[in-house]
């Protein structure tokens, strides 16, 4: 009975990806840190957080997502990247745990709690989230995206293999496509009119249209885009979450752009601010 309800609410493979990603993050946090320093004090690359702070944020975020999946209202910023960052810092300040072991257990337990609670939702129901109202399936994609981004950070900080792969990245697209208009950088899109077809190498694609600064997205690429971007899946997610810079990625052939306006390809990731 439980398996049938989960399958009806979440797309195929999403529950497995959420559970597996949480377990992979737990393995990273329980690994012996390099250099003999306590893991919780190690800095996270490209972040002001330590490993302990990033893991605490993940544990808190998974608990928040489990509450949202239960249909509870949990105000958390106003949906803008700046307000979400402020909410993150305020939440961390009120939560003292920084030890990797207990936090790993919390991350896994709260991911399981999310899956248990989302089973009870109507697939058509819209749930309140920090980035607006979403269906349970999109909320699950949001949870996976968030865990993959911070899980990547933790793996990098602790010199462990990361847990991103093409299959998991494809499952982040429902959230990424829905969230893009909400996290567009007003300064970056101001005055721009262009259409983009974004395709993951060997996987799905989607479309983004900017009309004088207004951003719309769709799960199908436009028929005649100004710029087509083909990217390796893991690279796509890391670019989208601000973990990589576009130019080195293009130089290594991990992302290609062509069309009437190919010069827009390296600009595309900078149109958005990762929350």
N, C-alpha and C positions, 0 to 999 in steps of 0.2 A: 504493500500500500504506500509506504513512504517513498519508495523509488519511483512509483508511477506519478505521485504528486510532484516530486522534484522535476522529473522529465517534462511534465506539462507546464511548469512555471518557468524553468530555466532552459535555454537552448542546449542542445546536445553537447556534452563535454564540458560545460561551464562549471557545474558542481565539482567535477573531478579536477578541473584546473584550479579552482579556488582551494580545494582541500590539498592538492599536491603542492601548490605554491606555498601555502602556510607551512606544510611539513618541510619543504626545502629551506625556507627561512629559518625554521627551528634548527635544522641541521647546521646551517651557517653560524647561528648564534652559539651553538654548543661546541663548535670546533675550537681547537687551540689557537689563540690569537698569535700573530707573528710578533717576534721581538720580545716576548715575555711580559709585555705590558698588559694590565687588565683591559679586557675587551671594551668595557663600557667607557673608557676615557679616550679611546682611539678616535681621531678625527675622521669624519665622513668626507670624501672628496667632493669638491664643488658645493659645500654646505657649511653652515656655521654650527651644525650639530655634531655631537659625538655619537659613537655607536649606541651608547646607552640612551641618549635622547631620541635618536631615530627609532630604536626598538620600542621605546616607551610610546612614541607617537603612533607607531603601527598598532601596538596593543590597544591604545585608546581609540584609534580610528576603527579597528575591527569591532570593538564594543559598540561604538556609535552606529556602525552599519548594521549590526545585529539588532539594535533598538529600532532603527528605521525600518528594517525588514518586518519587525513586529507591528508596525503601524504607529509607533510612537512619534510624537513631535519633539525634535531636538534642535532648537535654534543653534546655529553655528556660523556666525558671520552673515554677510548679506549676499554671498555668491561671488563677489569679486576676489581676485587673487590676493589683494592686499588685506582684505578683511579675513580671509581664510588663514593667512599667515599669522595675523594677530590672534585669531581664535586658537590656532595651534600653540602659540607661545603661552597664552593664558592657561590652556589646558595642561601643558607640561609643567608650568609653575605650580599647579595644584596637585601634582602627582609625583611622588617621591621615588618610585621604583626605577632603578637604572641597571640592575643586575641582569645579564643576558638570559640566565636560566629561567627565572620566574617569568620574564617577559616573553620568552619563547613559548612557554606553556600557555600564557594568556593569548598570544597571537593565534595559536592553533585552536584553543578552546572557543574563542570568539568567532573564528571562521566557521567552526562547526555549529555554533549557536545561530549564526546567520543562515546557514543552510537549513537548519531545522525550522527556523521561523519563516523563511521565505516559502517553504512548502505550503504554508497555510494561506498564502495570499492568492487573490484572484489575479490571473495573468494580465488582465486589463486594468487592474487598479493602479492609480497613480499615487506614489509615496513621496512624502516631503524629504528632500535631501539638501545638503549645503549648496548644490548647484541647480536647485529648482526641482520640480516634480518629475518623477521618473517611474516607469513601469518596473516591476520586480526584476525582469530580465536585464534591463539597462542598469539598475542598481547593482545587480550581480556583476555585470561587466565593469562597473565603476570600482567595486571592491577589488576585483582582480587587477585592474589597471593600477590602482593605488598600491597594492601589495607588490606587484612586479617592479614598480619604480623604486620604492624604498628597499625592497629586497635586493635589487641590483646595487643600490648604494651600500648596503651592509656587506654584500659579497665583495665589492671592490675594496672596502675599508679593511676587511678581514682576510683579503687575498685568497678568496674561495671562488670556485666556479659559480657564475650567476645562473638563475633559474628561468631566463627568458628563452623561448623558442618560437618558431613560426606558428605552431598550433595555438599556443597561449596568446600570442600577439593578435591573431585573427579574432579571438574572442573578446578582445578589448575594443574592437571597432564600433559595436553598438554604442558604447559610452563615448568614445572619442568623437564620433560623428555628431552625436547629440550635444556634446559639451562645447564643441569648437565655437559656435556663435556666442556662447556665454563667456568664453575666455579670450575673445579677440581683443587685441591691444588697440584701443581707439586711436592712438597716435600712429601706429603702424599701418592701419587700414584706411586712415583718413584720405579721401580723394582717390582711392584706388578703385578701378573697375576692371575685373579680370575673372576668368573662370579656369578652374584647375581640375584635372583628372588625376587622382592619386591611386596608384596601383601597387600592391605588395607583390613582390616577385614570387610567382608560383601560387598566389593566393588571391583574395578578393580586392576590390577597389571601391572608391567612393568619389563623390564630387563636392567641390567647394566653389561657391560663386560669391564674389565681392562686387557690390554695386554701389559705387560712391560711398564706400565705407561700411555698408550694411552687409553682413555675412549670413549666407544661407548654406546649408549642407544637404546632401542626399546620399542614399546608399548606392546609387548608380552614378557613374561618371557622366558628365555632360557629353552630348554627341560631338560637339566641335569646341573643345577646350582651347583656351589661349596657351596653356602650358600643361603638358603631361609629365608627371613625375613617377618614375619607377624606382622603387627602393627595396632593399633587402628588409624583411619584416622586422627583425630585432632593431635594426638601425632606425626604421620608421618610428618605433615606439620611443626609443631613446632620444631621437630628435624632438618628437612631440612633447616629451616630458622635460625637455631642456637639459638632458644629460650629455648631449653632444653638440658640437658646433658644426654648422652646415658645410663650410668650405673644406675642411679636412675629409669629411665624409665623401664629398663629390670628387675630391682629388684621388681618393682610393677606389673610386668606381662603385661605392656602396649605394649611391643614388644618382640617377640620370634625369635630365630634364630636356624636353624638346617641344616644338610647336611654334606658333606664331610669335610667342614671347618667352623663349627659353630662359632668358635672364631672370625671370620671376622665380625660378626653381629654388635658388639659395635664399631668396627672400621669404619664401612660403613659411618655413617654421617660425620665423620671427614675427609673423602676423598674430601670433597667439602667445599668451602668458600662461605657463603651466601653473595650476592652482596649488 
